[in-house]
Amino acid sequence: MKISILGTGYVGAVTGACFAELGNDITFVDIDPTKLDCIRTGRSPIYEPGLDELLTRNLHRISATTDTTQAIRDTDATFICVGTPSNPDGSIDLRYIESASRDIGLVLQEKEGWHTVVMKSTVVSGTTKGIVRSTLEEASGKEAFRDFGLASNPEFLKEGSALADVFSPDRIVIGAEDPRSREVLETLYASFDCPKLVTAIPVAEMIKYVSNAFLATKISFANEIGNLCKLMGIDTAEVFAGVGLDARINPAFFRSGIGFGGSCFPKDVRALIAQAEASGLHPKILSSVVAVNEDQPLRLLALLRKHIPDLKGKRIGVLGLAFKPDTDDIRESRAIPIVSALLDAGADVIAYDPLAIANFQSFFPEITYASSAAEVLESDAVLIITEWKEFEALDYTGRLVLDGRRIQKAAVGSIYEGVCW
């Protein structure tokens, strides 16, 4: 199949490379020529383990261009993979979705034959059959489901393990309401041996949001229980080890700590809240999920102040800046509110992360960045923000360590406290 991918960010780069590995011809489209140059030389425009190798192995099936018209004209299906940032009220900003839809529609106006447009970007339920459809139809002068296909195919990728998530998925969700679009996506995923759910398009969109919102809820629930366990002198890990053995519950995402970050959970929960409120509902549980998550990293600062009441002039080490290990992504990283609070308190901050220093430096140029994790240990206190594997190899003996991610080695020989244990 010949597929065009609009947008070469995280979702677009991973999706296109994996589709190429499945034997499809892929045309990446982006307005940023730097990203396209990376792809043409087998280098990923974003960091994801194994993605460079995947692109290099499939260069004979891959092209990259800024010419949207040619890309859509020469392919059978187009996947929209552009960004959906948040508006100040938490709702999603659809400007890039609208622009992509308009560009596609203008090409479809002149193109003969069937072309399927697939929404891969994360959008709230009703978006694809709403503004996307109307924009496509207005620009093309054609009718969706009759003259061209329209479908939803949400992604369920975890940064750091995205390739495994594509090739060994828990499920594939296809939102399709015309037989030809359904056939296109079923053909694309024919080799996958996993549950495949075909639904109406708004249902597919909602499945994505509810999945992320529920996982975020599990994390905030675990943190709220963890805070109580901390006060009672109970190890929250033991509690959830027992709870997770219940087959009805499942142990995944029951890790107490300093909360969730990244490009999906915070944004998607807020978007679902905004959509509910726009419909006249007040989602109490989801609002609490966000509130707990916002408070959680500050509990690490409260522990620090218990040991060092006045932080002014104190050298505070920060281990980990990415929102999770195996990525350079700092979006909604818990390090951001923690470092901001440390600076407001007058502390001198020294930080280290294996991958995310350059990204973090653009937001916090005033702090010191260490060249190694060991250098951070030479501080009045060390805060562990991201659970990088290499932090398990450090010698924390004699250090004051406040741990937000449960690095077992950090408790050996140190003055140690965990945020929820």
N, C-alpha and C positions, 0 to 999 in steps of 0.2 A: 504494500500500500504506500502511496505517496502522501506524506503528511507535512503540513506546515505548522510550526510552533511559534506563536506570537508572544514574545517575551522570553528573555534568557536569564531570568533570575533563578531562584532556587527551584521552583516547581518546573519552569520551562526547561532549564538545563538538564535536570534529572529525567524528566519525562521524555524529552527528545532523545537523549543518549540511550535510554533503556528501550525505547521503541526501535531505534536503529539496531540495537543488539538483537532484537526479535526479527530482524530481516527487512525492516521497512526503510524506505528512502525518506530522509528527514531534511527539511529546509527550516533553519532557524531564522527568525526575523526579529530585529531589534533596531532601535534608533541609535544605540551606542556602538560605534564601530570598534571600540576597544574590546568589548565583549565578543564581538563577531570574529575579530582577529585571533583571540584566544581559542575559540572553537575551531577555527580553520587549521590551527596548528596542534590540535589535540590537547589543549589546556582548558580546564574548566574555568568559567568566569566567576564561580563561587567555590568555596571550599567544601568538599564532601569526599570522604575516603573512597578511593576506587574510581572516582568519576573521570579523572584524567586518563586512566588506563582504558576505560570504556570508550571514551571519545576517540582516543588514538586507534583503538582496534577497529573502529567503525567509520573512519574518515572517508572511506570509499563510498559510504552511503549517506554522507552528511555534506550539506552546503550551508552557507550562512550569508545573509544579505540584509540590506536596509530597504530593499525594494519589495514592499508589501504586495503590490499589484502582481508582479511576476510570480512571487511565491505562491499566492493563492490560485492564480491562473493555472499553475503547473502542478497542483496537488489535488488530491481527492477529498481531503478533510483538513480542517484547520482547528487546532486546539488553542483556545485563548488562555494564556498563562501569565497575564500581566498582573501587576500589583493591585491590591485593594487596601490601601492604608485607612487609618481611622480618622474620622472627623472629630472635632473637640468634644462632641456629645457622645462619642462612642460608636455612632453609626459608621458604616463603611463609605468611603469616598469612591464613587463609581466613575470618576472622570476618565481613568485609563480604560476601563471596561467600555464606556461609551465611545471613546476614540477608536478602540480596536474594532468595535462592532460597526462603526461608521465606515472605517477603511475596508472592512470585509464586504460590507453591503455595496459599496461603490464598485468593487471588482465583480461581485455577483451580478450586478446590473448588466454587464457585458458578457459574462461567462455563460457558455452553453453547457448543458448537462447538469447532473446532480452533484452538489457539493454539501458536505456535512460540516456544520459549525458546532464545536464541542466546548462547553464551558468547563475548564479545568481550574480556573481561579476560584477561590473560596468566596462565594457570594450568598447573601441571605436568601431564604426561600422566597420565590416569586420574581427574582431578578432576571433569570434567563427568559422566562415567558413574558416578562414585563418589559423593562427598558431595553434589554438586549434584542428581543424579538422586534419591538417597535422600531428601534434604530436600524436594524438590519433591513426591515421591510421598507422603511422610509427611504433609505439610501439606495436600495436595489430596485424598488418598484415591483418586487416579487413577494410571494406569500410563503411564510414558513410552513413546513410540513407538506406543502404541495410542490413548491418550486425549488426549495432547498431544505436540507435537514438541519435540525437544531436539537441538541442533546446536552446532558450534564454528566460529567464523569469525575466526581470529586476525588482528590488525592488524600491518602492517609500515610504521609511520610513523616518519619522522625529524623531530624538532623543527626548525622553521624552514622545512621544505618539505613539511609534512604534506598540504596540499591537493593539491599535484602528485602526491604518493604515492598519494592516494586515486583521483584521476581518471586518472592514467597509471601504473598499477601494473605491477611486473614479473610478478606472478602474483596470482591470487586462490585462496585455500585454503578449501575447504568441507569440514568434518567433519560428515557426515550419515549416519544409518543407518536412516532411514525415508523413503519416497518423498515424502511431503508436505513434510517439512522441507527436503529437497533441492530440491524444486520452489520453495519460498518463496525460498531463497537464490539459486537459478539465475535466477529471475524478477527478483529485485532487481538482479542483476549482468548482466542480459541484454544491455545496451548496451555492455559492456566488451569491447574487442578485445585480449585478452591470454590467456596460458595460464590455464586454470581447472582446478584439481586437486581432485577429489572423493575423499575418503578416509574411513576410519573415524575417529571422534571422537578417540581417543587419538593417532592418527597426526598429525592436524591440530595438536593441542596440542604434540606433540613437534617438529614442523616449526618452529614459532615459536621454541622454546628453542634448537634446534640452529642455526638461522640466526643468532641473536644470539651464541651461544657461538662460532661459527666466525668471525664478524666480529671479536669480541673477541680471539680467538686470533691473527688476522692482525695486529692492532694490537700485542699483546704480543710476537709474533714479530719484527715490524719494530723494536720498541724494543730487544729483546735484541740483534739484529743491529746496530742503530744504536749501542748502547753499545760494541760491539766496534769498529765503524767509527770511532767517536770516538777510541778509543785508538790506532788505526792511522793516523789522519790521513786517512781516506777519507770522502768525502761520501756518506752513506747514501742521499740522494735519487737520486744517479746510479746507485747499486747497484740500487735498487728500480725505477728507470726501466727498466733492462735486464731485471730479473727479470719485471716486469709485462708485458713484450712477449710473453712465453710465453703462448699462447692457453689453455694448461691451467691457468694460475695467475690471471690477471686483476690489474690494478694497484690496484683499489679497496682502500682501508683499509690500504695499505702506507705510512702516513705516520709516521715516527718522531717522537717528542716526549715529552710528560710523561704520556701515558696517557689512558685513556678514563674518562668519568664518565657522568652522566645517570641517568634513571629506569629504564633497561632493561638495558644490558650488565652492570653490576656485580651488580644484583639477580638477573638471570636466570642468569648463570653460577653464582652462589652457590647458587641454588635447584636447578640441575641437579646440582651437586656434592652438595648435601644429599640429594637424591632417590637419587643413586647410592650414597652412603654408607649410607642407610637400607636399601638393597637388598643391602648387603654388598660393594659395590665401592669401590675407591679410585681415583677419576679423576685420574691423575697429570698429564695434560696440562692439564686444566681448572684443577687446583689451582695449577699453575705459571703459567697465564695470570693468575690473580688475584694471585699473589705478585709477579710482574714488575710488574703494574700498580700495586700498592701501593708498591713501591720507587721507581718511576720519577720521581714528582715530587720526591722527596728528592734525586735526582741534581742537580736545579737548585740546591738549597741547597748541595750539595757544591761546585759550580762557584762559587757566590757566596763561599763561605768561602775558596776559593783566592785570590780577589782581596781579600776583607775577612775576615781570620781571626776578628776579634772584632766581632760584630754589635751589641754592647750600645751603645745610644744612637745607632746609625746610622739614618738615614732611608732606608728601603727602599720604593721605589715598586712597586706591583703593577698591571699593566695587564691587566684581564680577570678577572671573577669568575664568570660563567656557565660551565657545563660545556662549552659550545660557542657560537659566534656565532649571532645571530638568535634568541635565546631569553633569557628572564629566569630560567631554571631553574638552580638551583645544586645540585641533588641530585647527590651524589658528585662535585662539582666538584673538580678538582685544586687549585684555589685554597685549599680548606679545609685540607688537611694542610700546604700551604706556608705559609699565614698563621699557622697554629698553631705551626709550628716557628720562624718568625720571632719570634713573641711570646715563645716559650719562651727564645729566645736574647737577649731584651732589646731587640730592634730596635723602632724607631718605624715603623709601617706606614702608608703613605698609598696608597689604592687607588681605581681608577676602572673603571666598566663602564657602557656605554650604557643597559643595561636592568636589571641584576641588583643594583644597590646596595641597594635597599629589602629584598630578600630576604636578602642577605648580612648586612646591618646587624642583623637580628634574631638572628644567631648571633655576630657580632663587633661589638658596639656600641662597643668600646673603641678601635678603630682610626680613623684619619682618612679621610674619603671626599672625594675631589676632585670639583670641579664640571666638570672637563674632563680629557682625557687629557694635554694639554700640562702641566698643573699637576703631574702625577705625575713628569714628567721632571726636576723640580727636586729630585732625591734623590741620595743617595750611590751608589745602584745601582737599576736598573730591571729587574724581572722580567716577562716577557711570558707570560701564562698562557692567554689566549684569543685566537684569531686574528680579532678584529674587523677589518673592512675599513678602518675609519677609522684604525687604528694604522699602516697603510701610508703615511698622509699626514703623519706626524709627522717632525720634524727631530731625529734622535738624535745629531747631531754633538757629539763631546766627552763623551758619556755612557758610563757603564759599563752595558752591556746583557747580560743573561743570558736567552736566548730559548728558550722551551719549545715554540714553535709555528711557527717558521721564517717570521718576518716579514722579507721581503727588505730593506726599507728600513732596518730596524734595524741592519744591518751597515755602513751607509754612514757613514763618518766617526766611528764610535764605537769604544770598546773593547768588542769583541763576542765572545761565545761562544754557540753553540747547544748544547743538551743532548746531541744525537747527531750534531753536525756541526761 
